[in-house]
Amino acid sequence: MGRIRVAVVDDDGLIRDGLGAILETHDDIEFVGAAGDGETGVELCRRANPDVVLMDVRMPGVDGVAATARIRAEQPQIKVIILTTFDDADYIRGAIDAGAEGYILKSSAADAIVESVRAVHRGTTVLQTEIARRLAGVRRDSAGSEGGASGHGTPSIDALGLAPREAEILTLIAEGLSNKEIAGRLNLSDGTVRNYVSEMLVKLDVRDRTQLAILYYRSL
């Protein structure tokens, strides 16, 4: 199997250079280039055809969300991992809609970033727990300011065709809770939660609980 071809798009030169240096130390990864803004990143993808792109979100001109949407429209085989901070919740939700496959913090350890590249290349969606909880917190704040909707069993979630308990569990998955934490929150056994999750994976035709979380945020 060939090496994973990876490009970096970030307006911070130190981050571009640092990520490039990290990627080049791994035999199974080929660093194919870097760009300093979204427009140049789209052009880089056309030219280099990477397998995976590490994409910043806040950049001048064409930002990471718009660049992700363009790359996914033109070259849907390319997987995009969003590099973000805790302050980028609105950008992350835009990137989810644009079709990014991974969402990791810029502060992540080098090994975690590399493993995210490998996971996304294998077809696994990556959403760090800290980011999921940040998104959930932003949504709760928004719901409270708009009149106190609880977030459980909302019409858009109901449209997924889930039973009320499944919708409740899906919401907690999207908040980054583990099966054990969900079981404690809902006074269920771990096995019961696992069964619900397994049934939702089949019903919604997704591979893993992370994809369940992404599906939840795309339905909002």
Buried (B, 14 or more C-beta within 10 A) or exposed (E): EEEBBBBBBBBBEEBBEBBBEBBEEBEEBBBBBBBBBBBBBBEBBEEBEBBBBBBBBBBEEBBBBBBBBBBBEEBEEBBBBBBBBEEBBEBBBBBBBBBBBBBBBBEBEBEBBBBBBBBBBEEBBBBBEBBBBBBBEBBBEEBEEEEEEEBEBBEEBEEBEBBEBBBBBBBBBBBBBBBEBBBEBBEBEEEBBBEBBEBBBEEBEBEEBBBBBBBBBEBB
